[in-house]
Structures are given as structure tokens and as C-alpha cells.
Amino acid sequence: MNRARTTIGIAALLLAACALHAQTVPSNMGPTASTMPAALQNVGFEPPLNGQMPLDLSFRDETGRDVHLRDYFGQKPVVLAFVYYNCPMLCNQVQQGVVGTLRMLSFNPVRDYEVVFVSFDPRETPDMAAEKKKVALAHFRRPETASGWHFLTGSKESIDAATHAANFRYSFDAKTNFFAHASGVMILTPGGRISRYFYGVEYPGRDMRLGLVEASAGKIGTPIDHVLLFCYHYNPTAATYSASILKIIRLAGVLTIVCIVSGILYFRRRDLHPPAQANLRQPLHTLPGRGAH
């Protein structure tokens, strides 16, 4: 019975957590294309959920070795971000945001997932990628995960194919020698399909964790993560997880039924097997020293 009470208690706490984290999605998500500056009107990032990334594309990793995207898929989910290593501001923030969020999780690259950064500037070199990896690992502070971090450079053809599949659009300003681009990160399944994506340069640890658990098809994560996935649903418009009130109500109904049935079984068992009553009558004994005559 104690085990049942413990299980019910944990479920009730999770239900309360789901309710406390309920969020509403604002209807106005930002400026429209018509109000954007001309240089930014063709810039965007709207990954197609369940879209397939072309895994046969060729790149070079931070050591200069020829690789294919497929080398990082097959067993684990992949965190993938498009950046360029010479970016003076936004890409550094994306990288720092990814590293900072992943550092908050108990999951680890290599063991639980892979991290891939792809430069969309075909002029960049493996040496630049290696320097970025060095910075990322210093920030992540888990040197044993080094083989799970990958910083790629490649040809314009490979870059165009990858960014097109992710619907990541950018433009180059020849005057400033910089790119105008969006910021965000994707989580892909082991098969290379786009499972979830998050906008901006800061990514809530809860969203990243739930995204990795979901993309892994439940192969990583704890039972608590799976209960939270039941409570939350992914909103592709806001690119975040929010509490599902309907699911919480259903979970509350299930918990109520479990409590009622557990109570009925407990009291029925107590009625059928009452505790043994101590016998208040002491047996009569022959007094010591008195024998039969």
C-alpha cells in the first residue's frame, strides 16, 4: 500500500507541475515580412516538421576530414544549428545558447545525442571550425563528450541543399561582408527527420530536454520525462512546449479513479482481514507448589 501511495503522490506532484507551467501563446508573434527592412525580407527559419534532411551531403569536420551528415545519425537524436563562424554577434549567441542549455541537462553528447553546427559560409575553413569547437567544449566543461560535438564546413552546393531542406534562408551583404540570417536550433530524429525546433538564442532547458526525449522515441529520459511529455504539447507556431489543459484534465481524472479504487481495495481488505485482537483473558494455571493430592 505504501508503494501505491508513493506512486500516486509522484503523479499528483507532476500534475501540479504541469498546471503551474501552463502557458498561453501570444497571437502576435512578431513583425510581418512587409514591415521588415529590405535586406531581411527574404530571411527566415521555418523548418518543416517531419521534413527529411539530406544525409548524403558532403562536408568537412573541424579536423579537415571529409564527412557526410549521415555519419552523425542512425542511433541518437541530433541537435543541429546553422551558423557561420566569422559571425560578429548572433551566431556566437546561438552557439552559447545551445551549449549553455545542454549543459543544464543530465544528458550527454556521444551517449544520448549528437551536436552538429553547420557553417553556411562556403568560404570558412576547418581551422575556424576547430577554434569554435574549442570554445564550445571549454564552456560545456565535460571534455569526455568532445567526440559528440561536430563543427562542419562545406561547399555551396551542400550548404544550399541542407539549408533548403530546413527552410533556413539568409542573405549576404557584400558591403559589410556579413550575412543577414535568422537564429534557431533544430532537433532531428536518428533517421534525420526534423522533430522539433526552437527560435532565438536562448532555449529553455525543459523544451530542449523534452525535444530530445521525443526525438529519441523514448529511448532516453526518465519516466518523469514521459509523464511531462503527456502533459505538454509542442506548438510549432511558438516553437515551444506548453501545457495541454485537456491532457491535464484527463490525467487528473485517471488519478482520481486510481485513488478511489485504491481506497476501496484498502478498506475492503481491512474488513476481510481484521487485525488479530489480543486475547485479554489469561489462561488459568495451577498455582506453583500446589500439586494434586
CORSULFEN-V434823 format. One record per pair of residues at least 12 apart in sequence whose ideal C-beta (glycine too) atoms are under 7 Angstrom apart, sorted by the first residue. I is the first residue (numbers start at 1). J is the second residue. If there is no record, write none. Layout:
# CORSULFEN-V434823
i->I j->J
i->I j->J
This chain:
# CORSULFEN-V434823
i->1 j->266
i->4 j->262
i->8 j->255
i->8 j->258
i->8 j->259
i->8 j->262
i->11 j->255
i->12 j->255
i->14 j->224
i->14 j->227
i->14 j->228
i->15 j->248
i->15 j->251
i->15 j->252
i->15 j->255
i->18 j->231
i->18 j->243
i->18 j->248
i->19 j->243
i->19 j->248
i->21 j->243
i->22 j->243
i->22 j->245
i->23 j->242
i->23 j->243
i->25 j->235
i->25 j->237
i->25 j->238
i->25 j->242
i->29 j->237
i->29 j->238
i->39 j->171
i->39 j->173
i->39 j->180
i->40 j->180
i->42 j->169
i->42 j->171
i->43 j->169
i->43 j->170
i->43 j->171
i->43 j->180
i->43 j->181
i->43 j->182
i->44 j->169
i->44 j->182
i->45 j->167
i->45 j->168
i->45 j->182
i->45 j->184
i->46 j->167
i->47 j->166
i->47 j->167
i->47 j->186
i->47 j->194
i->47 j->197
i->48 j->167
i->48 j->194
i->49 j->194
i->49 j->236
i->50 j->193
i->50 j->194
i->51 j->165
i->51 j->193
i->51 j->194
i->52 j->192
i->52 j->193
i->53 j->69
i->53 j->162
i->53 j->165
i->53 j->166
i->53 j->188
i->53 j->192
i->53 j->194
i->54 j->161
i->54 j->162
i->54 j->165
i->55 j->68
i->55 j->69
i->55 j->70
i->55 j->73
i->55 j->192
i->56 j->68
i->56 j->70
i->57 j->69
i->57 j->158
i->57 j->161
i->57 j->162
i->58 j->154
i->58 j->158
i->59 j->152
i->59 j->153
i->59 j->154
i->59 j->158
i->60 j->126
i->60 j->152
i->60 j->153
i->60 j->154
i->61 j->126
i->61 j->150
i->61 j->151
i->61 j->152
i->62 j->126
i->62 j->129
i->62 j->130
i->62 j->133
i->62 j->151
i->63 j->126
i->64 j->126
i->72 j->114
i->72 j->116
i->72 j->150
i->73 j->190
i->73 j->191
i->73 j->192
i->74 j->190
i->75 j->190
i->76 j->112
i->76 j->113
i->76 j->114
i->76 j->190
i->76 j->216
i->77 j->113
i->77 j->187
i->77 j->188
i->77 j->189
i->77 j->190
i->77 j->212
i->77 j->215
i->77 j->216
i->78 j->113
i->78 j->114
i->78 j->116
i->78 j->188
i->79 j->98
i->79 j->113
i->79 j->115
i->79 j->185
i->79 j->187
i->80 j->116
i->80 j->118
i->80 j->186
i->80 j->188
i->81 j->94
i->81 j->98
i->81 j->117
i->81 j->185
i->82 j->118
i->82 j->120
i->82 j->163
i->82 j->166
i->82 j->168
i->83 j->95
i->83 j->117
i->83 j->119
i->84 j->119
i->84 j->120
i->84 j->121
i->84 j->124
i->84 j->179
i->85 j->119
i->85 j->124
i->85 j->128
i->85 j->129
i->85 j->132
i->86 j->121
i->86 j->124
i->86 j->128
i->88 j->178
i->90 j->183
i->93 j->201
i->94 j->183
i->94 j->185
i->94 j->201
i->95 j->117
i->95 j->132
i->95 j->136
i->96 j->139
i->97 j->201
i->97 j->202
i->97 j->203
i->98 j->185
i->99 j->136
i->99 j->139
i->99 j->140
i->101 j->203
i->101 j->205
i->101 j->208
i->102 j->140
i->102 j->208
i->103 j->140
i->103 j->141
i->104 j->205
i->105 j->205
i->105 j->208
i->105 j->209
i->107 j->212
i->107 j->220
i->108 j->142
i->108 j->145
i->109 j->145
i->109 j->148
i->109 j->149
i->110 j->145
i->110 j->147
i->110 j->148
i->112 j->220
i->113 j->212
i->114 j->148
i->114 j->150
i->115 j->148
i->115 j->149
i->115 j->150
i->116 j->150
i->116 j->152
i->117 j->151
i->117 j->152
i->118 j->152
i->118 j->162
i->119 j->152
i->119 j->153
i->120 j->159
i->120 j->163
i->120 j->170
i->121 j->179
i->122 j->154
i->122 j->155
i->122 j->156
i->122 j->159
i->124 j->153
i->125 j->153
i->126 j->153
i->129 j->151
i->129 j->152
i->129 j->153
i->132 j->151
i->133 j->149
i->133 j->151
i->136 j->149
i->137 j->149
i->166 j->186
i->166 j->194
i->168 j->182
i->183 j->200
i->183 j->201
i->184 j->197
i->184 j->198
i->184 j->199
i->184 j->200
i->185 j->197
i->185 j->198
i->185 j->203
i->187 j->211
i->187 j->212
i->187 j->215
i->188 j->215
i->189 j->215
i->195 j->211
i->195 j->214
i->195 j->215
i->196 j->211
i->196 j->214
i->196 j->215
i->196 j->234
i->197 j->239
i->198 j->239
i->198 j->240
i->199 j->239
i->206 j->241
i->207 j->240
i->207 j->241
i->209 j->225
i->210 j->225
i->210 j->228
i->210 j->229
i->210 j->232
i->210 j->241
i->213 j->225
i->213 j->229
i->214 j->229
i->230 j->247
i->230 j->251
i->231 j->243
i->231 j->244
i->231 j->247
i->231 j->248
i->231 j->251
i->232 j->244
